[in-house]
Amino acid sequence: RQSDRPLSPSPPSIAPLVMMGQWALVLAAVAAVASAGTVDEVSAPASFDTWNYGKTYTVKWKVTDIEDVLVQLFRADAGEFTLVAQLPPYPFKVKGSVGEYSWKVLPNIPRGNRYQIGIRDAADRSATPKYSAVFIIDEETKGPCGTGYFNEETGKHPCAPCDLGTFWKDTKSCAKCPAGFTTVNPDSAGGLRLRG
């Protein structure tokens, strides 16, 4: 028997709305990934350039669809990158499309031969930087290469560092470590400190 009560309409299902919301989120994520910019290259400094204290040098890069970039100095040791300095002052960013930043090398940066510049999207600080070639920060020297550095033509500056797995032989060369030995760390290539 039918009830005398009027039938109340059943509530509309919210499942289609939830599905539409999920698809909207997926599409937004895909669009964000598709429009994400890239750092295409870091062309300066070049491999084993020497940047001297007190002098100004130009970092150069190319980007696609990135508004602002962070320009950072890293030291590379055994595949690990340590952030040494943010090159531009606060707020630490440069217009990506400018493609260059001039930096005066300050004496508070430790002398070394494993430096790299990292460029990354300032809007995505979790992004992995694009790195320059390895370069050197040192005092300006015009004389012979010091221990751990060589110039195979002149034995004088500009000098390149001995590679890991080699040791300093003289101002014009580095020698490969004997079988079963290597240099202790990237900065010990200047000496004969070896380990088995």
TIVO-2410 file (N, C-alpha, C; in nm, 3 decimals):
# residues 196
REC num residu      c1      c2      c3 atome chaine
REC   1      R   0.084  -0.118   0.000     N      A
REC   1      R   0.000   0.000   0.000    CA      A
REC   1      R   0.088   0.124   0.000     C      A
REC   2      Q   0.047   0.226  -0.072     N      A
REC   2      Q   0.127   0.348  -0.082    CA      A
REC   2      Q   0.101   0.437   0.038     C      A
REC   3      S   0.206   0.506   0.076     N      A
REC   3      S   0.194   0.601   0.186    CA      A
REC   3      S   0.129   0.728   0.133     C      A
REC   4      D   0.056   0.796   0.226     N      A
REC   4      D  -0.003   0.924   0.186    CA      A
REC   4      D   0.099   1.037   0.187     C      A
REC   5      R   0.218   1.004   0.236     N      A
REC   5      R   0.322   1.108   0.243    CA      A
REC   5      R   0.375   1.138   0.104     C      A
REC   6      P   0.399   1.266   0.078     N      A
REC   6      P   0.460   1.296  -0.052    CA      A
REC   6      P   0.602   1.241  -0.056     C      A
REC   7      L   0.643   1.198  -0.168     N      A
REC   7      L   0.779   1.145  -0.183    CA      A
REC   7      L   0.878   1.259  -0.184     C      A
REC   8      S   0.981   1.246  -0.102     N      A
REC   8      S   1.086   1.350  -0.107    CA      A
REC   8      S   1.188   1.308  -0.211     C      A
REC   9      P   1.230   1.403  -0.290     N      A
REC   9      P   1.329   1.367  -0.392    CA      A
REC   9      P   1.459   1.320  -0.327     C      A
REC  10      S   1.522   1.221  -0.385     N      A
REC  10      S   1.648   1.172  -0.329    CA      A
REC  10      S   1.757   1.275  -0.356     C      A
REC  11      P   1.850   1.289  -0.262     N      A
REC  11      P   1.957   1.389  -0.280    CA      A
REC  11      P   2.043   1.353  -0.400     C      A
REC  12      P   2.087   1.453  -0.473     N      A
REC  12      P   2.170   1.423  -0.589    CA      A
REC  12      P   2.302   1.361  -0.544     C      A
REC  13      S   2.353   1.274  -0.623     N      A
REC  13      S   2.481   1.210  -0.591    CA      A
REC  13      S   2.594   1.311  -0.607     C      A
REC  14      I   2.688   1.311  -0.512     N      A
REC  14      I   2.801   1.402  -0.524    CA      A
REC  14      I   2.921   1.335  -0.590     C      A
REC  15      A   2.906   1.206  -0.620     N      A
REC  15      A   3.019   1.134  -0.681    CA      A
REC  15      A   3.069   1.200  -0.810     C      A
REC  16      P   2.978   1.242  -0.902     N      A
REC  16      P   3.029   1.307  -1.024    CA      A
REC  16      P   3.106   1.435  -0.994     C      A
REC  17      L   3.062   1.509  -0.892     N      A
REC  17      L   3.132   1.633  -0.857    CA      A
REC  17      L   3.271   1.604  -0.802     C      A
REC  18      V   3.281   1.501  -0.718     N      A
REC  18      V   3.412   1.463  -0.663    CA      A
REC  18      V   3.505   1.422  -0.776     C      A
REC  19      M   3.453   1.341  -0.868     N      A
REC  19      M   3.534   1.296  -0.982    CA      A
REC  19      M   3.582   1.416  -1.065     C      A
REC  20      M   3.489   1.511  -1.088     N      A
REC  20      M   3.527   1.629  -1.167    CA      A
REC  20      M   3.636   1.708  -1.095     C      A
REC  21      G   3.624   1.719  -0.963     N      A
REC  21      G   3.726   1.791  -0.884    CA      A
REC  21      G   3.862   1.724  -0.893     C      A
REC  22      Q   3.861   1.589  -0.886     N      A
REC  22      Q   3.987   1.516  -0.896    CA      A
REC  22      Q   4.051   1.536  -1.033     C      A
REC  23      W   3.970   1.532  -1.139     N      A
REC  23      W   4.023   1.553  -1.274    CA      A
REC  23      W   4.077   1.695  -1.289     C      A
REC  24      A   4.011   1.790  -1.228     N      A
REC  24      A   4.059   1.929  -1.235    CA      A
REC  24      A   4.196   1.941  -1.171     C      A
REC  25      L   4.214   1.873  -1.056     N      A
REC  25      L   4.345   1.876  -0.990    CA      A
REC  25      L   4.451   1.809  -1.077     C      A
REC  26      V   4.417   1.695  -1.137     N      A
REC  26      V   4.512   1.625  -1.224    CA      A
REC  26      V   4.551   1.713  -1.342     C      A
REC  27      L   4.452   1.775  -1.406     N      A
REC  27      L   4.479   1.861  -1.521    CA      A
REC  27      L   4.563   1.982  -1.482     C      A
REC  28      A   4.537   2.038  -1.364     N      A
REC  28      A   4.616   2.153  -1.318    CA      A
REC  28      A   4.760   2.112  -1.293     C      A
REC  29      A   4.781   1.992  -1.236     N      A
REC  29      A   4.917   1.944  -1.211    CA      A
REC  29      A   4.991   1.920  -1.342     C      A
REC  30      V   4.922   1.860  -1.440     N      A
REC  30      V   4.983   1.835  -1.571    CA      A
REC  30      V   5.019   1.968  -1.637     C      A
REC  31      A   4.931   2.067  -1.627     N      A
REC  31      A   4.958   2.198  -1.688    CA      A
REC  31      A   5.077   2.265  -1.621     C      A
REC  32      A   5.087   2.250  -1.488     N      A
REC  32      A   5.200   2.310  -1.416    CA      A
REC  32      A   5.331   2.248  -1.458     C      A
REC  33      V   5.332   2.114  -1.473     N      A
REC  33      V   5.454   2.046  -1.517    CA      A
REC  33      V   5.488   2.086  -1.659     C      A
REC  34      A   5.386   2.094  -1.745     N      A
REC  34      A   5.409   2.128  -1.885    CA      A
REC  34      A   5.464   2.269  -1.899     C      A
REC  35      S   5.422   2.362  -1.809     N      A
REC  35      S   5.467   2.499  -1.822    CA      A
REC  35      S   5.591   2.528  -1.738     C      A
REC  36      A   5.642   2.430  -1.666     N      A
REC  36      A   5.760   2.451  -1.581    CA      A
REC  36      A   5.878   2.489  -1.669     C      A
REC  37      G   5.950   2.592  -1.624     N      A
REC  37      G   6.066   2.636  -1.700    CA      A
REC  37      G   6.188   2.549  -1.676     C      A
REC  38      T   6.290   2.571  -1.755     N      A
REC  38      T   6.413   2.495  -1.741    CA      A
REC  38      T   6.533   2.587  -1.749     C      A
REC  39      V   6.640   2.548  -1.679     N      A
REC  39      V   6.770   2.612  -1.697    CA      A
REC  39      V   6.840   2.528  -1.803     C      A
REC  40      D   6.865   2.588  -1.919     N      A
REC  40      D   6.920   2.513  -2.032    CA      A
REC  40      D   7.070   2.492  -2.023     C      A
REC  41      E   7.143   2.595  -1.979     N      A
REC  41      E   7.288   2.580  -1.966    CA      A
REC  41      E   7.345   2.690  -1.879     C      A
REC  42      V   7.463   2.661  -1.823     N      A
REC  42      V   7.543   2.760  -1.753    CA      A
REC  42      V   7.676   2.762  -1.827     C      A
REC  43      S   7.699   2.866  -1.907     N      A
REC  43      S   7.814   2.867  -1.998    CA      A
REC  43      S   7.939   2.934  -1.941     C      A
REC  44      A   7.924   3.011  -1.835     N      A
REC  44      A   8.041   3.072  -1.771    CA      A
REC  44      A   8.016   3.071  -1.620     C      A
REC  45      P   8.117   3.029  -1.544     N      A
REC  45      P   8.257   3.006  -1.580    CA      A
REC  45      P   8.278   2.879  -1.662     C      A
REC  46      A   8.387   2.879  -1.738     N      A
REC  46      A   8.425   2.763  -1.818    CA      A
REC  46      A   8.514   2.671  -1.734     C      A
REC  47      S   8.537   2.553  -1.787     N      A
REC  47      S   8.614   2.451  -1.716    CA      A
REC  47      S   8.753   2.502  -1.677     C      A
REC  48      F   8.781   2.496  -1.547     N      A
REC  48      F   8.909   2.533  -1.487    CA      A
REC  48      F   8.950   2.678  -1.510     C      A
REC  49      D   8.850   2.766  -1.535     N      A
REC  49      D   8.879   2.909  -1.528    CA      A
REC  49      D   8.929   2.938  -1.387     C      A
REC  50      T   9.016   3.037  -1.374     N      A
REC  50      T   9.059   3.083  -1.242    CA      A
REC  50      T   9.001   3.220  -1.218     C      A
REC  51      W   8.922   3.232  -1.113     N      A
REC  51      W   8.863   3.360  -1.075    CA      A
REC  51      W   8.940   3.409  -0.952     C      A
REC  52      N   9.001   3.527  -0.965     N      A
REC  52      N   9.088   3.581  -0.861    CA      A
REC  52      N   9.014   3.675  -0.766     C      A
REC  53      Y   9.059   3.674  -0.641     N      A
REC  53      Y   9.002   3.762  -0.540    CA      A
REC  53      Y   9.010   3.908  -0.585     C      A
REC  54      G   8.903   3.984  -0.560     N      A
REC  54      G   8.902   4.126  -0.589    CA      A
REC  54      G   8.866   4.160  -0.732     C      A
REC  55      K   8.856   4.061  -0.820     N      A
REC  55      K   8.820   4.086  -0.960    CA      A
REC  55      K   8.674   4.050  -0.984     C      A
REC  56      T   8.616   4.111  -1.087     N      A
REC  56      T   8.476   4.088  -1.120    CA      A
REC  56      T   8.465   4.000  -1.244     C      A
REC  57      Y   8.381   3.897  -1.234     N      A
REC  57      Y   8.362   3.801  -1.343    CA      A
REC  57      Y   8.212   3.790  -1.372     C      A
REC  58      T   8.180   3.741  -1.490     N      A
REC  58      T   8.040   3.730  -1.531    CA      A
REC  58      T   7.996   3.584  -1.540     C      A
REC  59      V   7.893   3.550  -1.462     N      A
REC  59      V   7.827   3.420  -1.471    CA      A
REC  59      V   7.726   3.431  -1.585     C      A
REC  60      K   7.722   3.332  -1.675     N      A
REC  60      K   7.629   3.336  -1.788    CA      A
REC  60      K   7.545   3.209  -1.793     C      A
REC  61      W   7.418   3.224  -1.830     N      A
REC  61      W   7.327   3.111  -1.839    CA      A
REC  61      W   7.220   3.137  -1.944     C      A
REC  62      K   7.145   3.030  -1.976     N      A
REC  62      K   7.027   3.040  -2.062    CA      A
REC  62      K   6.914   2.964  -1.996     C      A
REC  63      V   6.794   3.025  -1.997     N      A
REC  63      V   6.676   2.960  -1.938    CA      A
REC  63      V   6.560   2.966  -2.036     C      A
REC  64      T   6.463   2.879  -2.012     N      A
REC  64      T   6.338   2.879  -2.088    CA      A
REC  64      T   6.223   2.889  -1.988     C      A
REC  65      D   6.139   2.991  -2.003     N      A
REC  65      D   6.017   3.008  -1.922    CA      A
REC  65      D   6.044   3.014  -1.771     C      A
REC  66      I   6.150   3.083  -1.732     N      A
REC  66      I   6.176   3.106  -1.589    CA      A
REC  66      I   6.186   3.257  -1.569     C      A
REC  67      E   6.108   3.307  -1.473     N      A
REC  67      E   6.108   3.452  -1.450    CA      A
REC  67      E   6.233   3.497  -1.375     C      A
REC  68      D   6.260   3.436  -1.259     N      A
REC  68      D   6.375   3.474  -1.177    CA      A
REC  68      D   6.459   3.351  -1.146     C      A
REC  69      V   6.590   3.371  -1.133     N      A
REC  69      V   6.678   3.260  -1.099    CA      A
REC  69      V   6.758   3.293  -0.974     C      A
REC  70      L   6.802   3.190  -0.906     N      A
REC  70      L   6.899   3.202  -0.797    CA      A
REC  70      L   7.035   3.170  -0.858     C      A
REC  71      V   7.135   3.249  -0.823     N      A
REC  71      V   7.272   3.227  -0.869    CA      A
REC  71      V   7.352   3.192  -0.744     C      A
REC  72      Q   7.399   3.068  -0.738     N      A
REC  72      Q   7.460   3.019  -0.615    CA      A
REC  72      Q   7.598   2.959  -0.641     C      A
REC  73      L   7.687   2.976  -0.544     N      A
REC  73      L   7.822   2.921  -0.552    CA      A
REC  73      L   7.826   2.793  -0.469     C      A
REC  74      F   7.868   2.684  -0.532     N      A
REC  74      F   7.880   2.554  -0.465    CA      A
REC  74      F   8.024   2.507  -0.468     C      A
REC  75      R   8.059   2.425  -0.371     N      A
REC  75      R   8.187   2.355  -0.371    CA      A
REC  75      R   8.154   2.207  -0.385     C      A
REC  76      A   8.217   2.142  -0.482     N      A
REC  76      A   8.189   2.000  -0.510    CA      A
REC  76      A   8.301   1.915  -0.452     C      A
REC  77      D   8.267   1.824  -0.365     N      A
REC  77      D   8.363   1.729  -0.307    CA      A
REC  77      D   8.304   1.590  -0.314     C      A
REC  78      A   8.369   1.503  -0.390     N      A
REC  78      A   8.329   1.363  -0.400    CA      A
REC  78      A   8.181   1.349  -0.434     C      A
REC  79      G   8.133   1.430  -0.529     N      A
REC  79      G   7.996   1.418  -0.575    CA      A
REC  79      G   7.894   1.490  -0.489     C      A
REC  80      E   7.936   1.546  -0.376     N      A
REC  80      E   7.846   1.620  -0.288    CA      A
REC  80      E   7.865   1.769  -0.313     C      A
REC  81      F   7.754   1.842  -0.321     N      A
REC  81      F   7.759   1.986  -0.345    CA      A
REC  81      F   7.724   2.061  -0.217     C      A
REC  82      T   7.815   2.150  -0.174     N      A
REC  82      T   7.793   2.230  -0.054    CA      A
REC  82      T   7.771   2.375  -0.098     C      A
REC  83      L   7.659   2.434  -0.054     N      A
REC  83      L   7.631   2.573  -0.086    CA      A
REC  83      L   7.727   2.661  -0.008     C      A
REC  84      V   7.804   2.743  -0.081     N      A
REC  84      V   7.903   2.832  -0.018    CA      A
REC  84      V   7.849   2.974  -0.007     C      A
REC  85      A   7.780   3.022  -0.112     N      A
REC  85      A   7.732   3.161  -0.110    CA      A
REC  85      A   7.616   3.181  -0.208     C      A
REC  86      Q   7.526   3.273  -0.171     N      A
REC  86      Q   7.424   3.324  -0.262    CA      A
REC  86      Q   7.489   3.446  -0.327     C      A
REC  87      L   7.507   3.446  -0.458     N      A
REC  87      L   7.584   3.555  -0.518    CA      A
REC  87      L   7.511   3.689  -0.519     C      A
REC  88      P   7.390   3.700  -0.570     N      A
REC  88      P   7.326   3.832  -0.559    CA      A
REC  88      P   7.288   3.858  -0.413     C      A
REC  89      P   7.293   3.985  -0.370     N      A
REC  89      P   7.246   4.015  -0.235    CA      A
REC  89      P   7.094   3.996  -0.225     C      A
REC  90      Y   7.042   4.007  -0.104     N      A
REC  90      Y   6.899   3.990  -0.082    CA      A
REC  90      Y   6.821   4.074  -0.181     C      A
REC  91      P   6.716   4.025  -0.246     N      A
REC  91      P   6.643   3.900  -0.223    CA      A
REC  91      P   6.700   3.780  -0.299     C      A
REC  92      F   6.827   3.783  -0.335     N      A
REC  92      F   6.900   3.668  -0.388    CA      A
REC  92      F   6.862   3.625  -0.529     C      A
REC  93      K   6.779   3.701  -0.601     N      A
REC  93      K   6.738   3.653  -0.732    CA      A
REC  93      K   6.769   3.755  -0.842     C      A
REC  94      V   6.775   3.703  -0.965     N      A
REC  94      V   6.806   3.782  -1.084    CA      A
REC  94      V   6.704   3.744  -1.190     C      A
REC  95      K   6.666   3.836  -1.276     N      A
REC  95      K   6.575   3.804  -1.387    CA      A
REC  95      K   6.639   3.696  -1.473     C      A
REC  96      G   6.567   3.588  -1.495     N      A
REC  96      G   6.621   3.475  -1.572    CA      A
REC  96      G   6.658   3.514  -1.713     C      A
REC  97      S   6.577   3.599  -1.775     N      A
REC  97      S   6.600   3.636  -1.915    CA      A
REC  97      S   6.724   3.722  -1.935     C      A
REC  98      V   6.775   3.784  -1.828     N      A
REC  98      V   6.896   3.867  -1.838    CA      A
REC  98      V   7.014   3.780  -1.881     C      A
REC  99      G   7.021   3.660  -1.826     N      A
REC  99      G   7.121   3.563  -1.870    CA      A
REC  99      G   7.262   3.584  -1.819     C      A
REC 100      E   7.281   3.680  -1.730     N      A
REC 100      E   7.416   3.699  -1.674    CA      A
REC 100      E   7.411   3.776  -1.543     C      A
REC 101      Y   7.516   3.756  -1.464     N      A
REC 101      Y   7.530   3.827  -1.337    CA      A
REC 101      Y   7.678   3.849  -1.313     C      A
REC 102      S   7.717   3.973  -1.284     N      A
REC 102      S   7.858   4.005  -1.257    CA      A
REC 102      S   7.883   3.993  -1.107     C      A
REC 103      W   7.991   3.924  -1.072     N      A
REC 103      W   8.022   3.897  -0.932    CA      A
REC 103      W   8.167   3.927  -0.903     C      A
REC 104      K   8.188   4.006  -0.798     N      A
REC 104      K   8.324   4.034  -0.751    CA      A
REC 104      K   8.361   3.928  -0.649     C      A
REC 105      V   8.470   3.858  -0.673     N      A
REC 105      V   8.513   3.748  -0.586    CA      A
REC 105      V   8.567   3.808  -0.456     C      A
REC 106      L   8.502   3.773  -0.346     N      A
REC 106      L   8.540   3.828  -0.216    CA      A
REC 106      L   8.642   3.737  -0.147     C      A
REC 107      P   8.732   3.797  -0.067     N      A
REC 107      P   8.836   3.717  -0.001    CA      A
REC 107      P   8.786   3.624   0.109     C      A
REC 108      N   8.658   3.635   0.147     N      A
REC 108      N   8.607   3.544   0.250    CA      A
REC 108      N   8.570   3.407   0.192     C      A
REC 109      I   8.576   3.392   0.059     N      A
REC 109      I   8.552   3.262  -0.004    CA      A
REC 109      I   8.684   3.183   0.003     C      A
REC 110      P   8.683   3.064   0.058     N      A
REC 110      P   8.809   2.989   0.068    CA      A
REC 110      P   8.869   2.958  -0.070     C      A
REC 111      R   9.000   2.967  -0.078     N      A
REC 111      R   9.073   2.931  -0.200    CA      A
REC 111      R   9.045   2.784  -0.229     C      A
REC 112      G   9.023   2.750  -0.357     N      A
REC 112      G   8.997   2.609  -0.390    CA      A
REC 112      G   8.978   2.586  -0.538     C      A
REC 113      N   8.976   2.458  -0.574     N      A
REC 113      N   8.971   2.421  -0.716    CA      A
REC 113      N   8.851   2.336  -0.754     C      A
REC 114      R   8.748   2.333  -0.672     N      A
REC 114      R   8.632   2.250  -0.703    CA      A
REC 114      R   8.502   2.329  -0.695     C      A
REC 115      Y   8.505   2.452  -0.740     N      A
REC 115      Y   8.385   2.535  -0.734    CA      A
REC 115      Y   8.299   2.520  -0.859     C      A
REC 116      Q   8.167   2.535  -0.841     N      A
REC 116      Q   8.073   2.537  -0.952    CA      A
REC 116      Q   7.963   2.636  -0.921     C      A
REC 117      I   7.911   2.702  -1.024     N      A
REC 117      I   7.796   2.792  -1.008    CA      A
REC 117      I   7.671   2.710  -1.037     C      A
REC 118      G   7.571   2.724  -0.952     N      A
REC 118      G   7.442   2.658  -0.973    CA      A
REC 118      G   7.336   2.762  -1.003     C      A
REC 119      I   7.258   2.740  -1.108     N      A
REC 119      I   7.146   2.828  -1.143    CA      A
REC 119      I   7.018   2.746  -1.127     C      A
REC 120      R   6.920   2.803  -1.056     N      A
REC 120      R   6.792   2.734  -1.039    CA      A
REC 120      R   6.677   2.835  -1.039     C      A
REC 121      D   6.559   2.783  -1.065     N      A
REC 121      D   6.437   2.864  -1.066    CA      A
REC 121      D   6.412   2.916  -0.925     C      A
REC 122      A   6.404   3.048  -0.909     N      A
REC 122      A   6.382   3.108  -0.777    CA      A
REC 122      A   6.245   3.073  -0.720     C      A
REC 123      A   6.149   3.039  -0.807     N      A
REC 123      A   6.014   3.005  -0.762    CA      A
REC 123      A   6.006   2.860  -0.715     C      A
REC 124      D   6.109   2.780  -0.742     N      A
REC 124      D   6.108   2.639  -0.704    CA      A
REC 124      D   6.242   2.604  -0.641     C      A
REC 125      R   6.256   2.639  -0.514     N      A
REC 125      R   6.385   2.620  -0.447    CA      A
REC 125      R   6.418   2.473  -0.423     C      A
REC 126      S   6.322   2.384  -0.447     N      A
REC 126      S   6.352   2.241  -0.434    CA      A
REC 126      S   6.411   2.184  -0.564     C      A
REC 127      A   6.409   2.265  -0.670     N      A
REC 127      A   6.460   2.217  -0.799    CA      A
REC 127      A   6.611   2.199  -0.791     C      A
REC 128      T   6.660   2.097  -0.861     N      A
REC 128      T   6.804   2.074  -0.868    CA      A
REC 128      T   6.867   2.179  -0.958     C      A
REC 129      P   6.975   2.243  -0.913     N      A
REC 129      P   7.037   2.345  -0.998    CA      A
REC 129      P   7.102   2.285  -1.122     C      A
REC 130      K   7.119   2.368  -1.222     N      A
REC 130      K   7.203   2.334  -1.338    CA      A
REC 130      K   7.339   2.393  -1.304     C      A
REC 131      Y   7.445   2.311  -1.314     N      A
REC 131      Y   7.577   2.354  -1.269    CA      A
REC 131      Y   7.668   2.395  -1.384     C      A
REC 132      S   7.755   2.489  -1.354     N      A
REC 132      S   7.861   2.527  -1.448    CA      A
REC 132      S   7.970   2.421  -1.445     C      A
REC 133      A   8.070   2.440  -1.529     N      A
REC 133      A   8.190   2.356  -1.522    CA      A
REC 133      A   8.263   2.389  -1.391     C      A
REC 134      V   8.353   2.301  -1.351     N      A
REC 134      V   8.434   2.323  -1.231    CA      A
REC 134      V   8.533   2.436  -1.260     C      A
REC 135      F   8.547   2.529  -1.163     N      A
REC 135      F   8.644   2.637  -1.178    CA      A
REC 135      F   8.718   2.660  -1.048     C      A
REC 136      I   8.817   2.750  -1.052     N      A
REC 136      I   8.908   2.772  -0.941    CA      A
REC 136      I   8.888   2.912  -0.885     C      A
REC 137      I   8.895   2.926  -0.753     N      A
REC 137      I   8.901   3.056  -0.689    CA      A
REC 137      I   9.036   3.064  -0.618     C      A
REC 138      D   9.112   3.169  -0.649     N      A
REC 138      D   9.249   3.176  -0.599    CA      A
REC 138      D   9.296   3.321  -0.599     C      A
REC 139      E   9.410   3.344  -0.536     N      A
REC 139      E   9.475   3.473  -0.545    CA      A
REC 139      E   9.535   3.487  -0.684     C      A
REC 140      E   9.546   3.611  -0.731     N      A
REC 140      E   9.608   3.632  -0.861    CA      A
REC 140      E   9.757   3.604  -0.849     C      A
REC 141      T   9.807   3.518  -0.932     N      A
REC 141      T   9.948   3.482  -0.929    CA      A
REC 141      T  10.000   3.480  -1.071     C      A
REC 142      K  10.118   3.531  -1.089     N      A
REC 142      K  10.177   3.533  -1.222    CA      A
REC 142      K  10.297   3.439  -1.231     C      A
REC 143      G  10.342   3.387  -1.120     N      A
REC 143      G  10.461   3.303  -1.120    CA      A
REC 143      G  10.431   3.158  -1.150     C      A
REC 144      P  10.523   3.070  -1.110     N      A
REC 144      P  10.504   2.926  -1.136    CA      A
REC 144      P  10.383   2.870  -1.064     C      A
REC 145      C  10.329   2.762  -1.117     N      A
REC 145      C  10.216   2.693  -1.053    CA      A
REC 145      C  10.261   2.639  -0.918     C      A
REC 146      G  10.175   2.650  -0.820     N      A
REC 146      G  10.207   2.597  -0.688    CA      A
REC 146      G  10.177   2.449  -0.678     C      A
REC 147      T  10.211   2.393  -0.565     N      A
REC 147      T  10.190   2.252  -0.541    CA      A
REC 147      T  10.043   2.217  -0.563     C      A
REC 148      G  10.019   2.112  -0.644     N      A
REC 148      G   9.883   2.068  -0.673    CA      A
REC 148      G   9.825   2.129  -0.798     C      A
REC 149      Y   9.897   2.223  -0.861     N      A
REC 149      Y   9.850   2.290  -0.982    CA      A
REC 149      Y   9.957   2.279  -1.091     C      A
REC 150      F   9.912   2.278  -1.217     N      A
REC 150      F  10.009   2.265  -1.325    CA      A
REC 150      F   9.960   2.338  -1.450     C      A
REC 151      N  10.054   2.368  -1.537     N      A
REC 151      N  10.026   2.419  -1.671    CA      A
REC 151      N  10.123   2.344  -1.761     C      A
REC 152      E  10.072   2.250  -1.841     N      A
REC 152      E  10.159   2.161  -1.916    CA      A
REC 152      E  10.245   2.231  -2.020     C      A
REC 153      E  10.210   2.355  -2.055     N      A
REC 153      E  10.291   2.427  -2.154    CA      A
REC 153      E  10.399   2.513  -2.090     C      A
REC 154      T  10.361   2.592  -1.989     N      A
REC 154      T  10.456   2.688  -1.933    CA      A
REC 154      T  10.499   2.658  -1.790     C      A
REC 155      G  10.419   2.583  -1.716     N      A
REC 155      G  10.449   2.561  -1.575    CA      A
REC 155      G  10.415   2.683  -1.491     C      A
REC 156      K  10.355   2.787  -1.556     N      A
REC 156      K  10.319   2.912  -1.488    CA      A
REC 156      K  10.170   2.938  -1.502     C      A
REC 157      H  10.123   3.033  -1.426     N      A
REC 157      H   9.981   3.068  -1.430    CA      A
REC 157      H   9.940   3.118  -1.567     C      A
REC 158      P   9.814   3.082  -1.612     N      A
REC 158      P   9.708   3.016  -1.536    CA      A
REC 158      P   9.733   2.867  -1.520     C      A
REC 159      C   9.699   2.815  -1.403     N      A
REC 159      C   9.725   2.675  -1.371    CA      A
REC 159      C   9.594   2.599  -1.349     C      A
REC 160      A   9.596   2.470  -1.376     N      A
REC 160      A   9.481   2.383  -1.351    CA      A
REC 160      A   9.518   2.290  -1.235     C      A
REC 161      P   9.418   2.246  -1.157     N      A
REC 161      P   9.447   2.156  -1.046    CA      A
REC 161      P   9.470   2.013  -1.094     C      A
REC 162      C   9.551   1.940  -1.019     N      A
REC 162      C   9.567   1.797  -1.046    CA      A
REC 162      C   9.433   1.728  -1.017     C      A
REC 163      D   9.397   1.630  -1.096     N      A
REC 163      D   9.271   1.557  -1.078    CA      A
REC 163      D   9.282   1.459  -0.962     C      A
REC 164      L   9.165   1.423  -0.906     N      A
REC 164      L   9.158   1.317  -0.806    CA      A
REC 164      L   9.209   1.189  -0.871     C      A
REC 165      G   9.292   1.116  -0.804     N      A
REC 165      G   9.352   0.995  -0.862    CA      A
REC 165      G   9.489   1.022  -0.922     C      A
REC 166      T   9.533   1.148  -0.912     N      A
REC 166      T   9.668   1.184  -0.957    CA      A
REC 166      T   9.738   1.258  -0.844     C      A
REC 167      F   9.868   1.275  -0.856     N      A
REC 167      F   9.941   1.357  -0.759    CA      A
REC 167      F  10.035   1.451  -0.834     C      A
REC 168      W  10.070   1.560  -0.768     N      A
REC 168      W  10.152   1.664  -0.830    CA      A
REC 168      W  10.294   1.615  -0.850     C      A
REC 169      K  10.341   1.622  -0.973     N      A
REC 169      K  10.477   1.580  -1.007    CA      A
REC 169      K  10.569   1.702  -1.015     C      A
REC 170      D  10.527   1.802  -1.092     N      A
REC 170      D  10.600   1.928  -1.102    CA      A
REC 170      D  10.507   2.034  -1.159     C      A
REC 171      T  10.556   2.154  -1.185     N      A
REC 171      T  10.470   2.263  -1.230    CA      A
REC 171      T  10.406   2.238  -1.365     C      A
REC 172      K  10.458   2.140  -1.441     N      A
REC 172      K  10.402   2.111  -1.573    CA      A
REC 172      K  10.321   1.982  -1.579     C      A
REC 173      S  10.315   1.907  -1.470     N      A
REC 173      S  10.244   1.780  -1.481    CA      A
REC 173      S  10.200   1.722  -1.347     C      A
REC 174      C  10.100   1.635  -1.358     N      A
REC 174      C  10.053   1.553  -1.247    CA      A
REC 174      C  10.067   1.408  -1.294     C      A
REC 175      A  10.095   1.319  -1.204     N      A
REC 175      A  10.114   1.178  -1.240    CA      A
REC 175      A  10.002   1.094  -1.183     C      A
REC 176      K   9.969   0.986  -1.254     N      A
REC 176      K   9.865   0.894  -1.208    CA      A
REC 176      K   9.917   0.819  -1.085     C      A
REC 177      C   9.829   0.802  -0.988     N      A
REC 177      C   9.867   0.730  -0.866    CA      A
REC 177      C   9.901   0.585  -0.900     C      A
REC 178      P   9.993   0.525  -0.825     N      A
REC 178      P  10.025   0.383  -0.848    CA      A
REC 178      P   9.902   0.295  -0.829     C      A
REC 179      A   9.903   0.178  -0.891     N      A
REC 179      A   9.791   0.083  -0.881    CA      A
REC 179      A   9.757   0.056  -0.735     C      A
REC 180      G   9.628   0.062  -0.704     N      A
REC 180      G   9.582   0.035  -0.568    CA      A
REC 180      G   9.585   0.156  -0.477     C      A
REC 181      F   9.625   0.273  -0.529     N      A
REC 181      F   9.631   0.394  -0.449    CA      A
REC 181      F   9.552   0.505  -0.516     C      A
REC 182      T   9.510   0.602  -0.435     N      A
REC 182      T   9.447   0.723  -0.489    CA      A
REC 182      T   9.479   0.837  -0.395     C      A
REC 183      T   9.452   0.959  -0.439     N      A
REC 183      T   9.471   1.073  -0.350    CA      A
REC 183      T   9.365   1.066  -0.240     C      A
REC 184      V   9.396   1.123  -0.125     N      A
REC 184      V   9.309   1.112  -0.008    CA      A
REC 184      V   9.177   1.184  -0.029     C      A
REC 185      N   9.182   1.303  -0.088     N      A
REC 185      N   9.062   1.381  -0.115    CA      A
REC 185      N   9.093   1.478  -0.228     C      A
REC 186      P   8.995   1.548  -0.282     N      A
REC 186      P   9.021   1.636  -0.396    CA      A
REC 186      P   9.128   1.741  -0.372     C      A
REC 187      D   9.148   1.785  -0.247     N      A
REC 187      D   9.248   1.888  -0.221    CA      A
REC 187      D   9.386   1.832  -0.189     C      A
REC 188      S   9.401   1.700  -0.184     N      A
REC 188      S   9.532   1.644  -0.151    CA      A
REC 188      S   9.613   1.606  -0.274     C      A
REC 189      A   9.560   1.635  -0.393     N      A
REC 189      A   9.632   1.599  -0.515    CA      A
REC 189      A   9.765   1.672  -0.524     C      A
REC 190      G   9.780   1.779  -0.444     N      A
REC 190      G   9.905   1.853  -0.448    CA      A
REC 190      G  10.018   1.782  -0.378     C      A
REC 191      G   9.990   1.687  -0.294     N      A
REC 191      G  10.097   1.619  -0.222    CA      A
REC 191      G  10.109   1.475  -0.263     C      A
REC 192      L  10.188   1.402  -0.191     N      A
REC 192      L  10.206   1.260  -0.219    CA      A
REC 192      L  10.133   1.176  -0.116     C      A
REC 193      R  10.033   1.237  -0.050     N      A
REC 193      R   9.957   1.162   0.050    CA      A
REC 193      R   9.868   1.063  -0.022     C      A
REC 194      L   9.894   0.936  -0.004     N      A
REC 194      L   9.820   0.832  -0.073    CA      A
REC 194      L   9.756   0.739   0.027     C      A
REC 195      R   9.655   0.668  -0.020     N      A
REC 195      R   9.595   0.566   0.064    CA      A
REC 195      R   9.572   0.443  -0.021     C      A
REC 196      G   9.572   0.327   0.041     N      A
REC 196      G   9.552   0.202  -0.033    CA      A
REC 196      G   9.408   0.172  -0.051     C      A
***
